[in-house]
Amino acid sequence: MKTKILLFLLIFVASSSKLKAQTTTADTTVYTEVDKEPRLAGGMLKLIGKKIKYHKNAYENKITGRVELSFVVEKDGTLTNFKVTKSADPELDAEFLRAMKKSPKWIPGEKDGKIVRTLHHESMNFTISGE
């Protein structure tokens, strides 16, 4: 029996787009609504294909679920302030968080033609299917 591991990516960019307010910390504004959303050059699928690993324990115990993260995309494209906003399982949460922390720099968000710090959301479905 051959087993395939399928990882599905769901992007939740708009989950905070309804928020009109901005959060300010240390005189640095984090925008929740921008004209151009931050993005990873090459796309998330490229990152997932290279960085995500299904841990042996999670695979053997058929642990699946969706993990959602929020983080700030800084003006220089680095990612900071990670938070698991929806947990599937501690192992899956940790793996998605680990991969996102190793992400290359992103293309930052823009507001009124200026590069800004942006609150961003990503999620991932961990699934296992066999044949």
TORPA-4810 file (N, C-alpha, C, O; in nm, 3 decimals):
<nodes>
NODE_1_0.085_-0.118_0.000_0.000_0.000_0.000_0.089_0.124_0.000_0.174_0.142_0.087_M
NODE_2_0.067_0.206_-0.096_0.144_0.328_-0.107_0.067_0.440_-0.038_-0.054_0.454_-0.055_K
NODE_3_0.137_0.519_0.040_0.073_0.627_0.113_0.124_0.760_0.061_0.243_0.779_0.039_T
NODE_4_0.033_0.850_0.043_0.069_0.984_-0.002_0.038_1.082_0.110_-0.058_1.067_0.184_K
NODE_5_0.121_1.179_0.119_0.097_1.288_0.213_0.057_1.409_0.132_0.129_1.452_0.042_I
NODE_6_-0.056_1.462_0.165_-0.103_1.580_0.095_-0.110_1.696_0.191_-0.169_1.687_0.299_L
NODE_7_-0.052_1.804_0.152_-0.058_1.925_0.232_-0.133_2.029_0.151_-0.097_2.058_0.037_L
NODE_8_-0.234_2.084_0.208_-0.314_2.182_0.139_-0.299_2.317_0.208_-0.300_2.327_0.331_F
NODE_9_-0.286_2.417_0.129_-0.270_2.552_0.180_-0.397_2.631_0.159_-0.452_2.638_0.049_L
NODE_10_-0.442_2.691_0.265_-0.553_2.785_0.255_-0.500_2.919_0.305_-0.442_2.929_0.413_L
NODE_11_-0.521_3.018_0.228_-0.471_3.149_0.265_-0.586_3.232_0.321_-0.692_3.245_0.258_I
NODE_12_-0.565_3.286_0.437_-0.666_3.369_0.501_-0.613_3.511_0.515_-0.581_3.557_0.624_F
NODE_13_-0.606_3.578_0.402_-0.559_3.714_0.402_-0.667_3.808_0.451_-0.638_3.905_0.521_V
NODE_14_-0.790_3.779_0.414_-0.898_3.873_0.438_-0.959_3.864_0.577_-1.047_3.943_0.609_A
NODE_15_-0.915_3.772_0.659_-0.982_3.753_0.787_-0.976_3.876_0.876_-1.064_3.896_0.960_S
NODE_16_-0.874_3.959_0.859_-0.871_4.081_0.939_-0.897_4.205_0.854_-0.887_4.317_0.905_S
NODE_17_-0.929_4.188_0.726_-0.944_4.304_0.639_-1.064_4.390_0.675_-1.070_4.507_0.636_S
NODE_18_-1.160_4.336_0.749_-1.277_4.413_0.788_-1.244_4.510_0.901_-1.320_4.604_0.927_K
NODE_19_-1.132_4.488_0.968_-1.095_4.577_1.076_-1.043_4.707_1.020_-0.952_4.708_0.937_L
NODE_20_-1.099_4.816_1.063_-1.057_4.947_1.013_-0.950_5.006_1.105_-0.873_5.093_1.064_K
NODE_21_-0.945_4.958_1.227_-0.852_5.014_1.324_-0.710_4.969_1.294_-0.687_4.869_1.228_A
NODE_22_-0.617_5.045_1.345_-0.477_5.012_1.333_-0.422_5.001_1.474_-0.466_5.070_1.565_Q
NODE_23_-0.323_4.912_1.490_-0.261_4.894_1.620_-0.127_4.965_1.619_-0.048_4.949_1.527_T
NODE_24_-0.102_5.044_1.721_0.024_5.116_1.729_0.101_5.071_1.851_0.049_5.070_1.963_T
NODE_25_0.227_5.034_1.828_0.317_4.998_1.937_0.451_5.064_1.911_0.504_5.056_1.801_T
NODE_26_0.504_5.129_2.012_0.634_5.198_2.003_0.640_5.288_1.880_0.740_5.288_1.808_A
NODE_27_0.533_5.364_1.856_0.526_5.457_1.743_0.540_5.389_1.606_0.570_5.455_1.507_D
NODE_28_0.518_5.260_1.600_0.523_5.188_1.473_0.385_5.128_1.449_0.339_5.044_1.525_T
NODE_29_0.321_5.172_1.343_0.185_5.128_1.312_0.188_4.994_1.240_0.270_4.971_1.151_T
NODE_30_0.097_4.905_1.281_0.075_4.779_1.212_-0.062_4.790_1.145_-0.164_4.802_1.213_V
NODE_31_-0.063_4.786_1.015_-0.187_4.802_0.940_-0.260_4.668_0.926_-0.199_4.564_0.904_Y
NODE_32_-0.390_4.675_0.941_-0.474_4.556_0.920_-0.548_4.564_0.788_-0.605_4.465_0.743_T
NODE_33_-0.547_4.680_0.726_-0.609_4.700_0.595_-0.510_4.777_0.509_-0.469_4.888_0.543_E
NODE_34_-0.471_4.717_0.396_-0.373_4.778_0.308_-0.422_4.772_0.163_-0.515_4.698_0.131_V
NODE_35_-0.358_4.850_0.078_-0.393_4.851_-0.064_-0.334_4.729_-0.136_-0.398_4.670_-0.223_D
NODE_36_-0.212_4.692_-0.098_-0.147_4.573_-0.154_-0.106_4.483_-0.038_-0.027_4.522_0.048_K
NODE_37_-0.160_4.362_-0.038_-0.128_4.265_0.067_0.017_4.219_0.054_0.070_4.210_-0.056_E
NODE_38_0.081_4.189_0.166_0.215_4.130_0.159_0.207_3.991_0.096_0.104_3.924_0.103_P
NODE_39_0.317_3.950_0.034_0.317_3.818_-0.029_0.459_3.763_-0.034_0.558_3.837_-0.026_R
NODE_40_0.465_3.634_-0.045_0.593_3.565_-0.056_0.627_3.549_-0.203_0.549_3.491_-0.279_L
NODE_41_0.742_3.599_-0.243_0.785_3.583_-0.383_0.794_3.434_-0.413_0.854_3.358_-0.337_A
NODE_42_0.734_3.392_-0.521_0.733_3.249_-0.556_0.613_3.176_-0.498_0.583_3.064_-0.539_G
NODE_43_0.544_3.237_-0.403_0.422_3.180_-0.348_0.443_3.085_-0.231_0.552_3.034_-0.207_G
NODE_44_0.334_3.064_-0.159_0.336_2.977_-0.041_0.358_2.831_-0.077_0.419_2.757_0.000_M
NODE_45_0.309_2.786_-0.192_0.326_2.646_-0.228_0.473_2.608_-0.238_0.511_2.496_-0.204_L
NODE_46_0.555_2.700_-0.286_0.699_2.676_-0.295_0.758_2.657_-0.155_0.838_2.567_-0.133_K
NODE_47_0.718_2.742_-0.063_0.766_2.731_0.076_0.723_2.599_0.137_0.804_2.531_0.200_L
NODE_48_0.599_2.563_0.119_0.547_2.440_0.177_0.618_2.318_0.121_0.654_2.226_0.195_I
NODE_49_0.640_2.318_-0.009_0.708_2.205_-0.071_0.849_2.186_-0.021_0.898_2.073_-0.016_G
NODE_50_0.916_2.294_0.017_1.055_2.286_0.061_1.072_2.275_0.213_1.168_2.214_0.260_K
NODE_51_0.981_2.332_0.289_1.003_2.347_0.433_0.917_2.258_0.522_0.963_2.216_0.629_K
NODE_52_0.795_2.226_0.483_0.703_2.154_0.571_0.737_2.005_0.573_0.756_1.943_0.468_I
NODE_53_0.745_1.950_0.692_0.770_1.807_0.712_0.659_1.752_0.801_0.624_1.812_0.903_K
NODE_54_0.605_1.639_0.763_0.505_1.573_0.848_0.584_1.488_0.945_0.647_1.390_0.905_Y
NODE_55_0.581_1.523_1.072_0.659_1.449_1.171_0.610_1.305_1.182_0.492_1.276_1.165_H
NODE_56_0.704_1.216_1.211_0.675_1.073_1.216_0.558_1.040_1.309_0.468_0.965_1.272_K
NODE_57_0.559_1.096_1.429_0.453_1.069_1.525_0.317_1.114_1.472_0.219_1.040_1.481_N
NODE_58_0.311_1.235_1.415_0.185_1.286_1.361_0.138_1.200_1.245_0.019_1.173_1.231_A
NODE_59_0.232_1.157_1.162_0.197_1.073_1.047_0.147_0.936_1.092_0.043_0.889_1.046_Y
NODE_60_0.222_0.872_1.183_0.184_0.738_1.229_0.050_0.738_1.303_-0.025_0.641_1.295_E
NODE_61_0.022_0.845_1.374_-0.104_0.855_1.449_-0.214_0.925_1.371_-0.320_0.957_1.425_N
NODE_62_-0.187_0.949_1.244_-0.286_1.010_1.153_-0.346_1.139_1.210_-0.467_1.162_1.205_K
NODE_63_-0.258_1.222_1.263_-0.301_1.350_1.317_-0.314_1.449_1.201_-0.219_1.470_1.125_I
NODE_64_-0.431_1.507_1.188_-0.457_1.602_1.080_-0.526_1.725_1.138_-0.567_1.726_1.254_T
NODE_65_-0.538_1.827_1.058_-0.611_1.945_1.100_-0.558_2.071_1.037_-0.458_2.070_0.965_G
NODE_66_-0.627_2.181_1.064_-0.590_2.311_1.009_-0.527_2.398_1.116_-0.579_2.411_1.227_R
NODE_67_-0.415_2.456_1.081_-0.343_2.547_1.169_-0.351_2.686_1.106_-0.328_2.703_0.986_V
NODE_68_-0.384_2.784_1.188_-0.388_2.923_1.142_-0.290_3.006_1.222_-0.283_2.995_1.344_E
NODE_69_-0.215_3.089_1.151_-0.116_3.177_1.214_-0.145_3.321_1.177_-0.197_3.350_1.069_L
NODE_70_-0.110_3.411_1.267_-0.105_3.553_1.232_0.038_3.598_1.260_0.105_3.544_1.348_S
NODE_71_0.083_3.696_1.186_0.218_3.750_1.204_0.224_3.886_1.137_0.136_3.923_1.059_F
NODE_72_0.329_3.959_1.168_0.350_4.090_1.108_0.457_4.078_1.000_0.565_4.022_1.023_V
NODE_73_0.425_4.130_0.882_0.525_4.141_0.776_0.584_4.281_0.790_0.516_4.382_0.768_V
NODE_74_0.711_4.285_0.827_0.779_4.412_0.850_0.808_4.483_0.718_0.795_4.424_0.610_E
NODE_75_0.848_4.609_0.727_0.879_4.688_0.607_0.991_4.628_0.525_0.995_4.644_0.403_K
NODE_76_1.084_4.557_0.591_1.195_4.495_0.518_1.162_4.353_0.471_1.247_4.286_0.413_D
NODE_77_1.038_4.308_0.495_0.996_4.177_0.448_1.016_4.063_0.548_0.976_3.950_0.520_G
NODE_78_1.076_4.090_0.662_1.091_3.986_0.763_0.958_3.965_0.834_0.872_4.053_0.834_T
NODE_79_0.943_3.848_0.894_0.820_3.814_0.965_0.847_3.815_1.115_0.948_3.763_1.162_L
NODE_80_0.754_3.876_1.191_0.768_3.885_1.337_0.632_3.863_1.402_0.530_3.851_1.334_T
NODE_81_0.632_3.859_1.534_0.509_3.855_1.615_0.416_3.741_1.576_0.296_3.763_1.555_N
NODE_82_0.469_3.621_1.567_0.389_3.505_1.530_0.293_3.467_1.642_0.326_3.476_1.760_F
NODE_83_0.174_3.425_1.601_0.074_3.377_1.697_-0.010_3.269_1.630_-0.061_3.289_1.520_K
NODE_84_-0.024_3.156_1.697_-0.115_3.052_1.647_-0.255_3.097_1.684_-0.287_3.109_1.802_V
NODE_85_-0.338_3.122_1.584_-0.474_3.170_1.609_-0.576_3.058_1.604_-0.687_3.072_1.656_T
NODE_86_-0.539_2.945_1.542_-0.622_2.826_1.546_-0.529_2.706_1.548_-0.446_2.688_1.459_K
NODE_87_-0.543_2.625_1.652_-0.456_2.509_1.670_-0.524_2.382_1.620_-0.644_2.363_1.637_S
NODE_88_-0.444_2.296_1.557_-0.492_2.163_1.517_-0.438_2.059_1.614_-0.511_1.971_1.659_A
NODE_89_-0.310_2.069_1.644_-0.237_1.976_1.730_-0.103_2.042_1.758_-0.048_2.108_1.669_D
NODE_90_-0.048_2.028_1.877_0.080_2.094_1.907_0.191_2.062_1.807_0.270_2.151_1.774_P
NODE_91_0.200_1.939_1.759_0.305_1.904_1.662_0.283_1.974_1.529_0.378_2.025_1.469_E
NODE_92_0.159_1.977_1.482_0.130_2.043_1.355_0.148_2.194_1.367_0.202_2.258_1.277_L
NODE_93_0.102_2.249_1.479_0.120_2.393_1.504_0.269_2.428_1.498_0.308_2.523_1.431_D
NODE_94_0.349_2.351_1.570_0.492_2.377_1.578_0.559_2.366_1.441_0.649_2.444_1.410_A
NODE_95_0.516_2.271_1.361_0.577_2.253_1.229_0.546_2.369_1.136_0.634_2.418_1.067_E
NODE_96_0.422_2.412_1.134_0.386_2.526_1.049_0.457_2.652_1.097_0.507_2.730_1.016_F
NODE_97_0.462_2.672_1.226_0.531_2.786_1.284_0.680_2.782_1.250_0.738_2.884_1.212_L
NODE_98_0.742_2.665_1.262_0.885_2.649_1.230_0.911_2.686_1.085_1.005_2.760_1.055_R
NODE_99_0.829_2.634_0.994_0.848_2.661_0.852_0.829_2.809_0.820_0.906_2.866_0.742_A
NODE_100_0.729_2.872_0.879_0.705_3.013_0.852_0.819_3.100_0.906_0.855_3.200_0.844_M
NODE_101_0.875_3.062_1.020_0.988_3.138_1.075_1.112_3.126_0.987_1.199_3.213_0.991_K
NODE_102_1.122_3.020_0.909_1.236_3.003_0.818_1.206_3.058_0.678_1.288_3.044_0.587_K
NODE_103_1.092_3.118_0.663_1.052_3.174_0.535_1.151_3.280_0.489_1.202_3.357_0.570_S
NODE_104_1.178_3.284_0.359_1.258_3.397_0.309_1.178_3.526_0.325_1.060_3.524_0.358_P
NODE_105_1.245_3.638_0.303_1.176_3.767_0.316_1.059_3.776_0.219_1.063_3.724_0.107_K
NODE_106_0.954_3.843_0.266_0.834_3.863_0.189_0.839_3.999_0.119_0.923_4.084_0.151_W
NODE_107_0.751_4.018_0.024_0.728_4.149_-0.036_0.628_4.217_0.057_0.516_4.169_0.071_I
NODE_108_0.667_4.328_0.120_0.579_4.389_0.222_0.452_4.449_0.164_0.441_4.471_0.043_P
NODE_109_0.357_4.476_0.253_0.232_4.539_0.214_0.252_4.687_0.185_0.351_4.748_0.225_G
NODE_110_0.154_4.744_0.115_0.159_4.887_0.081_0.027_4.954_0.114_-0.081_4.898_0.094_E
NODE_111_0.038_5.075_0.163_-0.079_5.158_0.194_-0.050_5.298_0.140_0.050_5.359_0.176_K
NODE_112_-0.137_5.347_0.054_-0.121_5.480_-0.005_0.016_5.497_-0.072_0.077_5.603_-0.064_D
NODE_113_0.064_5.390_-0.136_0.190_5.394_-0.209_0.314_5.381_-0.122_0.426_5.390_-0.173_G
NODE_114_0.296_5.360_0.008_0.411_5.348_0.099_0.417_5.207_0.155_0.314_5.145_0.180_K
NODE_115_0.537_5.156_0.174_0.557_5.025_0.235_0.528_5.037_0.384_0.577_5.128_0.452_I
NODE_116_0.446_4.943_0.435_0.403_4.950_0.576_0.412_4.813_0.642_0.413_4.709_0.576_V
NODE_117_0.418_4.816_0.775_0.409_4.693_0.854_0.264_4.646_0.846_0.171_4.725_0.862_R
NODE_118_0.245_4.515_0.821_0.110_4.464_0.796_0.084_4.338_0.876_0.167_4.246_0.878_T
NODE_119_-0.031_4.333_0.942_-0.075_4.210_1.007_-0.127_4.116_0.899_-0.210_4.156_0.817_L
NODE_120_-0.078_3.994_0.898_-0.113_3.899_0.791_-0.151_3.765_0.852_-0.108_3.732_0.963_H
NODE_121_-0.233_3.690_0.781_-0.280_3.559_0.827_-0.253_3.454_0.721_-0.272_3.478_0.601_H
NODE_122_-0.209_3.338_0.763_-0.191_3.223_0.675_-0.244_3.101_0.748_-0.242_3.096_0.871_E
NODE_123_-0.292_3.004_0.674_-0.335_2.879_0.736_-0.292_2.764_0.649_-0.260_2.781_0.531_S
NODE_124_-0.291_2.647_0.710_-0.252_2.527_0.639_-0.331_2.408_0.690_-0.349_2.391_0.810_M
NODE_125_-0.377_2.327_0.596_-0.444_2.201_0.629_-0.342_2.089_0.617_-0.279_2.072_0.513_N
NODE_126_-0.325_2.014_0.724_-0.242_1.894_0.722_-0.337_1.776_0.704_-0.424_1.753_0.788_F
NODE_127_-0.321_1.703_0.597_-0.405_1.585_0.572_-0.318_1.469_0.527_-0.210_1.488_0.471_T
NODE_128_-0.368_1.350_0.552_-0.301_1.228_0.509_-0.403_1.147_0.430_-0.517_1.130_0.473_I
NODE_129_-0.361_1.098_0.315_-0.450_1.010_0.241_-0.368_0.890_0.193_-0.251_0.905_0.159_S
NODE_130_-0.428_0.776_0.189_-0.359_0.654_0.145_-0.437_0.587_0.034_-0.555_0.612_0.013_G
NODE_131_-0.365_0.499_-0.037_-0.434_0.423_-0.140_-0.401_0.279_-0.129_-0.449_0.198_-0.208_E
</nodes>
